[in-house]
């Protein structure tokens, strides 16, 4: 979440707490009851989404490591094939020109090149084996390409879950924030005769900015900015 969303969530949590602590000042027939329920639901939803985001963060890191390892394994297998092809040129002229790894670091191009090398190497399979590659080298290379592709998909899926959790939390905060804005007018009416509670409400409802927090009845206090992922 962005810092703006974090600050808004902190406000919603305070408003929720105020609604619990001072439920007795809100008439059952007041629209405030429904608005507090919306705020409560928003806080619950953000908490659920935050847990999902943390899990997705862990998964993304793990899948990124797995993707990197799979990419190294694929490139190593391709390099072994290229090295062997160069050694084969006296017996199979031109084979080395068919076995080249792409200069590009684009993942999809590396996968496509690996599958192409499998096809180009197949007619020379016996000679590759005679030059020291295992008899399973074609299947191994194809498998390495498939493993790398699967690792990319799994990493992307984890990223997608993270993005979904962040977007869902932002939506929940927006809904809660809209309810809190309406609630502000209602509570100021209900608490107009009680300056103490009205002050407590204003403190709960305030959204701090740029690292400033507002203690009840106090002056803004500078706090270190939170490091929040986008």
C-alpha positions as CSV (number, residue, x, y, z in Angstrom):
1,X,0.0,0.0,0.0
2,X,1.0,3.6,-0.6
3,X,1.7,5.8,2.4
4,X,-1.6,7.6,1.7
5,X,-3.5,4.3,2.1
6,X,-1.6,3.4,5.2
7,X,-2.6,6.7,6.9
8,X,-6.2,6.3,5.8
9,X,-6.3,2.7,7.2
10,X,-4.9,4.0,10.5
11,X,-7.7,6.5,10.7
12,X,-10.3,3.8,9.9
13,X,-8.9,1.6,12.7
14,X,-9.2,4.5,15.1
15,X,-12.8,5.2,14.0
16,X,-13.6,1.6,14.4
17,X,-12.2,1.7,18.0
18,X,-14.2,4.9,18.7
19,X,-17.4,3.2,17.5
20,X,-16.8,0.3,19.9
21,X,-15.8,2.4,22.9
22,X,-18.7,4.9,22.5
23,X,-21.4,2.8,21.0
24,X,-23.7,4.1,23.7
25,X,-23.8,7.6,22.2
26,X,-25.1,6.4,18.8
27,X,-28.9,5.9,18.6
28,X,-29.9,2.6,17.1
29,X,-31.9,4.4,14.4
30,X,-29.0,6.6,13.4
31,X,-27.4,6.2,10.0
32,X,-24.1,6.1,11.9
33,X,-24.8,2.5,12.9
34,X,-24.6,1.5,9.2
35,X,-21.7,3.7,8.5
36,X,-19.7,2.3,11.4
37,X,-20.5,-1.2,10.0
38,X,-19.0,-0.2,6.7
39,X,-15.9,1.1,8.4
40,X,-15.6,-2.1,10.4
41,X,-15.9,-4.2,7.2
42,X,-13.3,-2.2,5.5
43,X,-10.8,-2.7,8.3
44,X,-11.5,-6.4,8.4
45,X,-11.0,-6.6,4.6
46,X,-7.7,-4.8,4.7
47,X,-6.5,-7.1,7.4
48,X,-7.3,-10.1,5.3
49,X,-5.7,-8.6,2.2
50,X,-2.6,-7.6,4.2
51,X,-2.1,-11.3,5.2
52,X,-2.6,-12.3,1.6
53,X,-0.1,-9.7,0.4
54,X,2.5,-11.0,2.9
55,X,2.0,-14.5,1.7
56,X,2.3,-13.4,-1.9
57,X,5.5,-11.4,-1.1
58,X,7.1,-14.6,0.4
59,X,5.9,-16.6,-2.6
60,X,7.2,-14.0,-5.1
61,X,10.6,-14.0,-3.5
62,X,10.8,-17.8,-3.5
63,X,9.6,-18.1,-7.1
64,X,12.1,-15.5,-8.2
65,X,14.9,-17.5,-6.7
66,X,13.5,-20.7,-8.4
67,X,13.2,-18.9,-11.7
68,X,16.8,-17.7,-11.5
69,X,18.1,-21.2,-10.7
70,X,16.0,-22.7,-13.6
71,X,17.4,-20.0,-16.0
72,X,20.9,-20.8,-15.0
73,X,20.3,-24.5,-15.5
74,X,18.8,-23.9,-19.0
75,X,21.6,-21.6,-20.1
76,X,24.2,-24.1,-18.8
77,X,22.6,-26.9,-20.8
78,X,22.5,-24.8,-23.9
79,X,26.1,-23.8,-23.5
80,X,27.2,-27.4,-23.2
81,X,25.4,-28.2,-26.5
82,X,27.0,-25.2,-28.2
83,X,30.5,-26.2,-26.9
84,X,30.0,-29.7,-28.1
85,X,28.8,-28.6,-31.5
86,X,31.9,-26.6,-32.1
87,X,34.0,-29.7,-31.3
88,X,31.9,-31.6,-33.9
89,X,32.5,-29.3,-36.8
90,X,35.2,-31.4,-38.5
91,X,32.7,-34.3,-38.7
92,X,29.5,-32.2,-39.1
93,X,30.4,-28.9,-40.8
94,X,28.0,-26.1,-40.0
95,X,26.4,-27.7,-37.0
96,X,27.9,-25.1,-34.7
97,X,26.1,-22.3,-36.5
98,X,22.8,-24.0,-35.6
99,X,23.6,-24.1,-31.9
100,X,23.9,-20.6,-30.5
101,X,22.4,-19.0,-27.4
102,X,20.7,-15.7,-28.0
103,X,22.5,-12.5,-26.8
104,X,19.1,-11.2,-25.6
105,X,18.3,-11.6,-21.9
106,X,14.6,-11.9,-22.7
107,X,13.3,-15.0,-21.1
108,X,10.9,-16.0,-23.8
109,X,13.7,-15.8,-26.5
110,X,15.9,-18.0,-24.4
111,X,13.1,-20.6,-24.2
112,X,12.4,-20.4,-27.9
113,X,16.1,-20.8,-28.7
114,X,16.3,-23.9,-26.5
115,X,13.4,-25.6,-28.2
116,X,14.9,-24.7,-31.6
117,X,18.3,-26.2,-30.6
118,X,16.5,-29.4,-29.6
119,X,15.1,-29.7,-33.1
120,X,18.4,-28.8,-34.8
121,X,20.4,-31.2,-32.7
122,X,18.1,-34.2,-33.2
123,X,19.6,-35.3,-36.5
124,X,23.1,-35.3,-34.9
125,X,22.0,-37.0,-31.7
126,X,24.4,-39.9,-32.0
127,X,27.4,-37.7,-32.7
128,X,26.6,-35.5,-29.7
129,X,26.4,-38.6,-27.5
130,X,29.7,-39.8,-29.0
131,X,31.2,-36.5,-28.0
132,X,30.3,-37.1,-24.3
133,X,26.8,-35.7,-23.9
134,X,24.4,-38.1,-22.1
135,X,21.9,-40.0,-24.2
136,X,19.1,-38.0,-22.6
137,X,20.6,-34.7,-23.6
138,X,17.7,-33.7,-25.9
139,X,15.1,-34.6,-23.3
140,X,17.2,-32.9,-20.6
141,X,17.4,-29.6,-22.6
142,X,13.7,-29.7,-23.5
143,X,12.9,-30.4,-19.8
144,X,15.1,-27.5,-18.7
145,X,13.3,-25.1,-21.1
146,X,9.9,-26.3,-19.8
147,X,11.1,-26.0,-16.2
148,X,12.2,-22.4,-16.8
149,X,8.9,-21.6,-18.4
150,X,7.0,-23.1,-15.5
151,X,9.1,-21.1,-13.1
152,X,8.3,-17.9,-14.9
153,X,4.6,-18.6,-14.8
154,X,4.7,-19.4,-11.1
155,X,6.6,-16.2,-10.4
156,X,4.1,-14.2,-12.4
157,X,1.2,-15.9,-10.6
158,X,2.7,-14.9,-7.3
159,X,3.1,-11.3,-8.5
160,X,-0.5,-11.3,-9.6
161,X,-1.7,-12.4,-6.2
162,X,0.3,-9.7,-4.6
163,X,-1.1,-7.0,-7.0
164,X,-4.7,-8.4,-6.4
165,X,-4.3,-8.1,-2.6
166,X,-2.9,-4.6,-2.9
167,X,-5.7,-3.5,-5.2
168,X,-8.4,-5.2,-3.0
169,X,-7.0,-3.4,0.1
170,X,-7.1,-0.1,-1.7
171,X,-10.7,-0.6,-2.7
172,X,-11.7,-1.5,0.9
173,X,-9.9,1.6,2.2
174,X,-11.7,3.8,-0.4
175,X,-15.1,2.4,0.7
176,X,-14.3,2.8,4.4
177,X,-12.9,6.3,3.8
178,X,-16.1,7.4,2.0
179,X,-18.2,6.0,4.9
180,X,-16.0,7.8,7.5
181,X,-16.4,11.0,5.6
182,X,-20.2,10.7,5.9
183,X,-19.9,9.5,9.5
184,X,-17.9,12.7,10.4
185,X,-21.0,14.9,9.7
186,X,-23.3,12.6,11.7
187,X,-21.0,12.3,14.7
188,X,-20.4,16.0,14.9
189,X,-24.1,16.5,15.1
190,X,-24.5,13.7,17.7
191,X,-21.6,15.0,19.9
192,X,-22.2,18.7,19.5
193,X,-23.1,19.0,23.2
194,X,-20.1,17.1,24.5
195,X,-16.8,18.9,23.7
196,X,-14.7,16.1,25.2
197,X,-16.2,13.3,23.1
198,X,-16.2,15.6,20.1
199,X,-12.5,16.2,20.5
200,X,-11.9,12.5,20.8
201,X,-13.9,11.9,17.6
202,X,-11.9,14.6,15.7
203,X,-8.7,12.9,16.8
204,X,-9.9,9.5,15.7
205,X,-11.1,10.9,12.4
206,X,-8.0,12.8,11.5
207,X,-5.7,11.5,8.8
208,X,-2.1,12.2,9.5
209,X,0.1,13.4,6.7
210,X,3.8,13.0,5.7
211,X,4.9,11.2,8.9
212,X,3.0,13.6,11.3
213,X,0.9,11.9,14.0
214,X,-1.6,13.7,16.2
215,X,-1.8,12.5,19.8
216,X,-5.1,13.2,21.6
217,X,-5.2,16.9,22.4
218,X,-1.6,17.4,21.4
219,X,0.5,19.0,18.7
220,X,1.7,17.2,15.6
221,X,4.7,15.0,16.3
222,X,7.2,14.1,13.6
223,X,7.5,10.4,13.1
224,X,9.8,8.5,10.7
225,X,8.0,7.8,7.4
226,X,7.0,4.2,7.0
227,X,8.6,2.3,4.1
228,X,5.5,1.0,2.3
229,X,5.6,-1.0,-0.9
230,X,3.6,0.4,-3.7
